[in-house]
Each structure stands twice: as structure tokens, then as C-alpha cells.
């Protein structure tokens, strides 16, 4: 079976600012109907509704090197309408109001994608 992990900065119903969130949910859901093991990974933002956060289960944690910092990276999971979602947890980068518009945007998303890559390698998803 083909396994695909979609990494996105936002995904419906967890966090949404535009059309990317809709596609990040709809495309994996549709691929699953065709037998593809499609999953999604996004940052665990502060603004995700508490009712959705309560459904998340801890999977694992590891550290990610970002410049001179060694940052905690937690992975949580939750299923929504048959689509497995994973969340990259780090309060330093994602415990903020809103998704975009911060001065350290490049560093935040470098951390996110490094966390995604480490997680993907451990679970053997296709890039």
C-alpha cells in the first residue's frame, strides 16, 4: 500500500486561514477512498480549538537542532473523518496567537519541516 504524508502549515478543521487548509484535508480524504494511506501533519498551534486538542494523543517526542538550539519536538495524533492527522508540538514556536506574521517565520517552519522529516523517516512515508 502506498503511504503518503502531507505536510502543511494549516488544515481544516484544525486551523484555517485560506484554501490551503481545505485542500490539506480534502485531498488526503479522497486519496484514502482509493486505497492510499494518506495522512496529514501540521503544527500544533495555540489557536486550535480545545475540543479538537482534547482528542489528540501523544505519539512520541525527540529533539530537533535549530541553529544553536536543541528544541523539543512532540508528535501527537488525532483522526478526523477517517483521515489521520499528526501535530508537531513546540510551545516556543507554535504557542502564539495566529499562524503567520512573526519575525521568526523562517526558523519556525524550518523547525516544523525538520520535525516532519524526522517523523516521516521513522514511519516510512513517501515524500
Biotite code that builds the C-alpha atoms (Angstrom):
import biotite.structure as struc

atoms = struc.array([
    struc.Atom([0.000, 0.000, 0.000], chain_id="A", res_id=1, res_name="UNK", atom_name="CA", element="C"),
    struc.Atom([1.198, 3.463, -0.837], chain_id="A", res_id=2, res_name="UNK", atom_name="CA", element="C"),
    struc.Atom([1.690, 5.687, 2.212], chain_id="A", res_id=3, res_name="UNK", atom_name="CA", element="C"),
    struc.Atom([1.763, 9.476, 1.808], chain_id="A", res_id=4, res_name="UNK", atom_name="CA", element="C"),
    struc.Atom([2.291, 12.112, 4.498], chain_id="A", res_id=5, res_name="UNK", atom_name="CA", element="C"),
    struc.Atom([1.118, 15.618, 3.570], chain_id="A", res_id=6, res_name="UNK", atom_name="CA", element="C"),
    struc.Atom([2.964, 18.364, 5.477], chain_id="A", res_id=7, res_name="UNK", atom_name="CA", element="C"),
    struc.Atom([1.064, 21.647, 5.561], chain_id="A", res_id=8, res_name="UNK", atom_name="CA", element="C"),
    struc.Atom([1.040, 24.814, 7.633], chain_id="A", res_id=9, res_name="UNK", atom_name="CA", element="C"),
    struc.Atom([-2.733, 24.557, 8.108], chain_id="A", res_id=10, res_name="UNK", atom_name="CA", element="C"),
    struc.Atom([-5.524, 22.018, 7.634], chain_id="A", res_id=11, res_name="UNK", atom_name="CA", element="C"),
    struc.Atom([-9.288, 22.027, 8.117], chain_id="A", res_id=12, res_name="UNK", atom_name="CA", element="C"),
    struc.Atom([-10.886, 21.587, 10.675], chain_id="A", res_id=13, res_name="UNK", atom_name="CA", element="C"),
    struc.Atom([-7.959, 22.296, 12.999], chain_id="A", res_id=14, res_name="UNK", atom_name="CA", element="C"),
    struc.Atom([-6.701, 25.665, 11.758], chain_id="A", res_id=15, res_name="UNK", atom_name="CA", element="C"),
    struc.Atom([-7.599, 27.627, 8.627], chain_id="A", res_id=16, res_name="UNK", atom_name="CA", element="C"),
    struc.Atom([-6.724, 30.951, 7.036], chain_id="A", res_id=17, res_name="UNK", atom_name="CA", element="C"),
    struc.Atom([-7.454, 30.085, 3.396], chain_id="A", res_id=18, res_name="UNK", atom_name="CA", element="C"),
    struc.Atom([-7.808, 27.458, 0.715], chain_id="A", res_id=19, res_name="UNK", atom_name="CA", element="C"),
    struc.Atom([-4.677, 25.527, 1.690], chain_id="A", res_id=20, res_name="UNK", atom_name="CA", element="C"),
    struc.Atom([-6.462, 24.231, 4.788], chain_id="A", res_id=21, res_name="UNK", atom_name="CA", element="C"),
    struc.Atom([-9.337, 22.894, 2.673], chain_id="A", res_id=22, res_name="UNK", atom_name="CA", element="C"),
    struc.Atom([-7.026, 21.111, 0.231], chain_id="A", res_id=23, res_name="UNK", atom_name="CA", element="C"),
    struc.Atom([-4.841, 19.710, 3.036], chain_id="A", res_id=24, res_name="UNK", atom_name="CA", element="C"),
    struc.Atom([-7.931, 17.885, 4.317], chain_id="A", res_id=25, res_name="UNK", atom_name="CA", element="C"),
    struc.Atom([-9.892, 17.121, 1.123], chain_id="A", res_id=26, res_name="UNK", atom_name="CA", element="C"),
    struc.Atom([-7.052, 15.634, -0.935], chain_id="A", res_id=27, res_name="UNK", atom_name="CA", element="C"),
    struc.Atom([-5.902, 13.063, 1.649], chain_id="A", res_id=28, res_name="UNK", atom_name="CA", element="C"),
    struc.Atom([-9.535, 12.148, 2.369], chain_id="A", res_id=29, res_name="UNK", atom_name="CA", element="C"),
    struc.Atom([-10.159, 11.493, -1.321], chain_id="A", res_id=30, res_name="UNK", atom_name="CA", element="C"),
    struc.Atom([-6.906, 9.516, -1.761], chain_id="A", res_id=31, res_name="UNK", atom_name="CA", element="C"),
    struc.Atom([-7.905, 7.285, 1.156], chain_id="A", res_id=32, res_name="UNK", atom_name="CA", element="C"),
    struc.Atom([-11.064, 6.372, -0.804], chain_id="A", res_id=33, res_name="UNK", atom_name="CA", element="C"),
    struc.Atom([-8.732, 4.968, -3.493], chain_id="A", res_id=34, res_name="UNK", atom_name="CA", element="C"),
    struc.Atom([-6.739, 2.875, -1.037], chain_id="A", res_id=35, res_name="UNK", atom_name="CA", element="C"),
    struc.Atom([-3.841, 5.278, -0.413], chain_id="A", res_id=36, res_name="UNK", atom_name="CA", element="C"),
    struc.Atom([-2.744, 5.553, 3.223], chain_id="A", res_id=37, res_name="UNK", atom_name="CA", element="C"),
    struc.Atom([-2.762, 9.375, 3.135], chain_id="A", res_id=38, res_name="UNK", atom_name="CA", element="C"),
    struc.Atom([-2.135, 11.328, 6.339], chain_id="A", res_id=39, res_name="UNK", atom_name="CA", element="C"),
    struc.Atom([-1.541, 14.974, 7.268], chain_id="A", res_id=40, res_name="UNK", atom_name="CA", element="C"),
    struc.Atom([0.927, 16.677, 9.601], chain_id="A", res_id=41, res_name="UNK", atom_name="CA", element="C"),
    struc.Atom([0.621, 20.297, 10.754], chain_id="A", res_id=42, res_name="UNK", atom_name="CA", element="C"),
    struc.Atom([1.963, 22.413, 13.624], chain_id="A", res_id=43, res_name="UNK", atom_name="CA", element="C"),
    struc.Atom([0.067, 22.202, 16.919], chain_id="A", res_id=44, res_name="UNK", atom_name="CA", element="C"),
    struc.Atom([-0.964, 25.843, 17.099], chain_id="A", res_id=45, res_name="UNK", atom_name="CA", element="C"),
    struc.Atom([-2.313, 27.526, 20.215], chain_id="A", res_id=46, res_name="UNK", atom_name="CA", element="C"),
    struc.Atom([-5.446, 28.573, 18.267], chain_id="A", res_id=47, res_name="UNK", atom_name="CA", element="C"),
    struc.Atom([-6.629, 25.031, 17.552], chain_id="A", res_id=48, res_name="UNK", atom_name="CA", element="C"),
    struc.Atom([-9.969, 24.640, 19.332], chain_id="A", res_id=49, res_name="UNK", atom_name="CA", element="C"),
    struc.Atom([-9.737, 22.991, 22.746], chain_id="A", res_id=50, res_name="UNK", atom_name="CA", element="C"),
    struc.Atom([-12.357, 20.374, 21.793], chain_id="A", res_id=51, res_name="UNK", atom_name="CA", element="C"),
    struc.Atom([-10.050, 19.189, 18.997], chain_id="A", res_id=52, res_name="UNK", atom_name="CA", element="C"),
    struc.Atom([-6.931, 19.354, 21.172], chain_id="A", res_id=53, res_name="UNK", atom_name="CA", element="C"),
    struc.Atom([-8.594, 17.067, 23.721], chain_id="A", res_id=54, res_name="UNK", atom_name="CA", element="C"),
    struc.Atom([-8.873, 14.359, 21.039], chain_id="A", res_id=55, res_name="UNK", atom_name="CA", element="C"),
    struc.Atom([-5.122, 14.393, 20.360], chain_id="A", res_id=56, res_name="UNK", atom_name="CA", element="C"),
    struc.Atom([-2.998, 11.544, 21.699], chain_id="A", res_id=57, res_name="UNK", atom_name="CA", element="C"),
    struc.Atom([0.738, 11.718, 22.342], chain_id="A", res_id=58, res_name="UNK", atom_name="CA", element="C"),
    struc.Atom([2.799, 9.560, 19.946], chain_id="A", res_id=59, res_name="UNK", atom_name="CA", element="C"),
    struc.Atom([6.434, 10.375, 20.676], chain_id="A", res_id=60, res_name="UNK", atom_name="CA", element="C"),
    struc.Atom([8.975, 13.119, 21.192], chain_id="A", res_id=61, res_name="UNK", atom_name="CA", element="C"),
    struc.Atom([12.517, 13.830, 20.065], chain_id="A", res_id=62, res_name="UNK", atom_name="CA", element="C"),
    struc.Atom([14.802, 16.847, 19.796], chain_id="A", res_id=63, res_name="UNK", atom_name="CA", element="C"),
    struc.Atom([15.400, 18.927, 16.688], chain_id="A", res_id=64, res_name="UNK", atom_name="CA", element="C"),
    struc.Atom([18.550, 21.009, 16.250], chain_id="A", res_id=65, res_name="UNK", atom_name="CA", element="C"),
    struc.Atom([17.718, 24.557, 15.115], chain_id="A", res_id=66, res_name="UNK", atom_name="CA", element="C"),
    struc.Atom([20.871, 26.629, 14.859], chain_id="A", res_id=67, res_name="UNK", atom_name="CA", element="C"),
    struc.Atom([22.465, 26.525, 18.291], chain_id="A", res_id=68, res_name="UNK", atom_name="CA", element="C"),
    struc.Atom([19.212, 25.407, 19.982], chain_id="A", res_id=69, res_name="UNK", atom_name="CA", element="C"),
    struc.Atom([18.181, 21.840, 20.689], chain_id="A", res_id=70, res_name="UNK", atom_name="CA", element="C"),
    struc.Atom([14.376, 22.056, 20.612], chain_id="A", res_id=71, res_name="UNK", atom_name="CA", element="C"),
    struc.Atom([11.741, 19.655, 21.941], chain_id="A", res_id=72, res_name="UNK", atom_name="CA", element="C"),
    struc.Atom([9.518, 18.220, 19.204], chain_id="A", res_id=73, res_name="UNK", atom_name="CA", element="C"),
    struc.Atom([6.417, 16.355, 20.286], chain_id="A", res_id=74, res_name="UNK", atom_name="CA", element="C"),
    struc.Atom([4.206, 14.411, 17.899], chain_id="A", res_id=75, res_name="UNK", atom_name="CA", element="C"),
    struc.Atom([0.512, 13.985, 18.624], chain_id="A", res_id=76, res_name="UNK", atom_name="CA", element="C"),
    struc.Atom([-2.190, 12.295, 16.557], chain_id="A", res_id=77, res_name="UNK", atom_name="CA", element="C"),
    struc.Atom([-5.924, 12.562, 16.006], chain_id="A", res_id=78, res_name="UNK", atom_name="CA", element="C"),
    struc.Atom([-8.295, 11.174, 13.386], chain_id="A", res_id=79, res_name="UNK", atom_name="CA", element="C"),
    struc.Atom([-10.941, 13.328, 11.721], chain_id="A", res_id=80, res_name="UNK", atom_name="CA", element="C"),
    struc.Atom([-13.476, 11.899, 9.263], chain_id="A", res_id=81, res_name="UNK", atom_name="CA", element="C"),
    struc.Atom([-11.236, 8.930, 8.588], chain_id="A", res_id=82, res_name="UNK", atom_name="CA", element="C"),
    struc.Atom([-8.071, 10.968, 7.940], chain_id="A", res_id=83, res_name="UNK", atom_name="CA", element="C"),
    struc.Atom([-5.195, 10.547, 10.418], chain_id="A", res_id=84, res_name="UNK", atom_name="CA", element="C"),
    struc.Atom([-3.645, 13.860, 11.440], chain_id="A", res_id=85, res_name="UNK", atom_name="CA", element="C"),
    struc.Atom([-0.342, 14.395, 13.214], chain_id="A", res_id=86, res_name="UNK", atom_name="CA", element="C"),
    struc.Atom([0.709, 17.542, 15.046], chain_id="A", res_id=87, res_name="UNK", atom_name="CA", element="C"),
    struc.Atom([4.194, 18.912, 15.637], chain_id="A", res_id=88, res_name="UNK", atom_name="CA", element="C"),
    struc.Atom([4.260, 20.339, 19.149], chain_id="A", res_id=89, res_name="UNK", atom_name="CA", element="C"),
    struc.Atom([6.670, 23.016, 20.360], chain_id="A", res_id=90, res_name="UNK", atom_name="CA", element="C"),
    struc.Atom([5.462, 25.858, 22.561], chain_id="A", res_id=91, res_name="UNK", atom_name="CA", element="C"),
    struc.Atom([8.383, 28.145, 21.678], chain_id="A", res_id=92, res_name="UNK", atom_name="CA", element="C"),
    struc.Atom([7.351, 28.197, 18.005], chain_id="A", res_id=93, res_name="UNK", atom_name="CA", element="C"),
    struc.Atom([3.615, 27.477, 17.993], chain_id="A", res_id=94, res_name="UNK", atom_name="CA", element="C"),
    struc.Atom([2.129, 28.648, 21.297], chain_id="A", res_id=95, res_name="UNK", atom_name="CA", element="C"),
    struc.Atom([1.216, 32.021, 19.757], chain_id="A", res_id=96, res_name="UNK", atom_name="CA", element="C"),
    struc.Atom([-1.951, 33.671, 18.538], chain_id="A", res_id=97, res_name="UNK", atom_name="CA", element="C"),
    struc.Atom([-2.444, 33.284, 14.792], chain_id="A", res_id=98, res_name="UNK", atom_name="CA", element="C"),
    struc.Atom([-0.470, 31.253, 12.302], chain_id="A", res_id=99, res_name="UNK", atom_name="CA", element="C"),
    struc.Atom([1.552, 33.701, 10.231], chain_id="A", res_id=100, res_name="UNK", atom_name="CA", element="C"),
    struc.Atom([3.156, 37.106, 10.559], chain_id="A", res_id=101, res_name="UNK", atom_name="CA", element="C"),
    struc.Atom([6.006, 36.560, 13.008], chain_id="A", res_id=102, res_name="UNK", atom_name="CA", element="C"),
    struc.Atom([9.592, 37.772, 12.572], chain_id="A", res_id=103, res_name="UNK", atom_name="CA", element="C"),
    struc.Atom([10.980, 34.251, 13.043], chain_id="A", res_id=104, res_name="UNK", atom_name="CA", element="C"),
    struc.Atom([8.721, 32.651, 10.415], chain_id="A", res_id=105, res_name="UNK", atom_name="CA", element="C"),
    struc.Atom([11.605, 31.030, 8.523], chain_id="A", res_id=106, res_name="UNK", atom_name="CA", element="C"),
    struc.Atom([13.003, 29.493, 11.718], chain_id="A", res_id=107, res_name="UNK", atom_name="CA", element="C"),
    struc.Atom([9.571, 28.289, 12.872], chain_id="A", res_id=108, res_name="UNK", atom_name="CA", element="C"),
    struc.Atom([8.844, 26.491, 9.627], chain_id="A", res_id=109, res_name="UNK", atom_name="CA", element="C"),
    struc.Atom([12.401, 25.154, 9.301], chain_id="A", res_id=110, res_name="UNK", atom_name="CA", element="C"),
    struc.Atom([11.807, 23.548, 12.696], chain_id="A", res_id=111, res_name="UNK", atom_name="CA", element="C"),
    struc.Atom([8.408, 22.245, 11.585], chain_id="A", res_id=112, res_name="UNK", atom_name="CA", element="C"),
    struc.Atom([9.714, 20.658, 8.400], chain_id="A", res_id=113, res_name="UNK", atom_name="CA", element="C"),
    struc.Atom([12.751, 19.157, 10.146], chain_id="A", res_id=114, res_name="UNK", atom_name="CA", element="C"),
    struc.Atom([10.358, 17.610, 12.667], chain_id="A", res_id=115, res_name="UNK", atom_name="CA", element="C"),
    struc.Atom([8.208, 16.315, 9.799], chain_id="A", res_id=116, res_name="UNK", atom_name="CA", element="C"),
    struc.Atom([11.240, 14.808, 8.057], chain_id="A", res_id=117, res_name="UNK", atom_name="CA", element="C"),
    struc.Atom([12.416, 13.037, 11.201], chain_id="A", res_id=118, res_name="UNK", atom_name="CA", element="C"),
    struc.Atom([8.914, 11.692, 11.853], chain_id="A", res_id=119, res_name="UNK", atom_name="CA", element="C"),
    struc.Atom([8.483, 10.617, 8.201], chain_id="A", res_id=120, res_name="UNK", atom_name="CA", element="C"),
    struc.Atom([11.732, 8.655, 8.236], chain_id="A", res_id=121, res_name="UNK", atom_name="CA", element="C"),
    struc.Atom([10.724, 6.804, 11.373], chain_id="A", res_id=122, res_name="UNK", atom_name="CA", element="C"),
    struc.Atom([7.317, 5.852, 9.937], chain_id="A", res_id=123, res_name="UNK", atom_name="CA", element="C"),
    struc.Atom([8.471, 5.238, 6.342], chain_id="A", res_id=124, res_name="UNK", atom_name="CA", element="C"),
    struc.Atom([6.160, 7.536, 4.467], chain_id="A", res_id=125, res_name="UNK", atom_name="CA", element="C"),
    struc.Atom([6.815, 8.631, 0.902], chain_id="A", res_id=126, res_name="UNK", atom_name="CA", element="C"),
    struc.Atom([7.998, 12.214, 0.436], chain_id="A", res_id=127, res_name="UNK", atom_name="CA", element="C"),
])
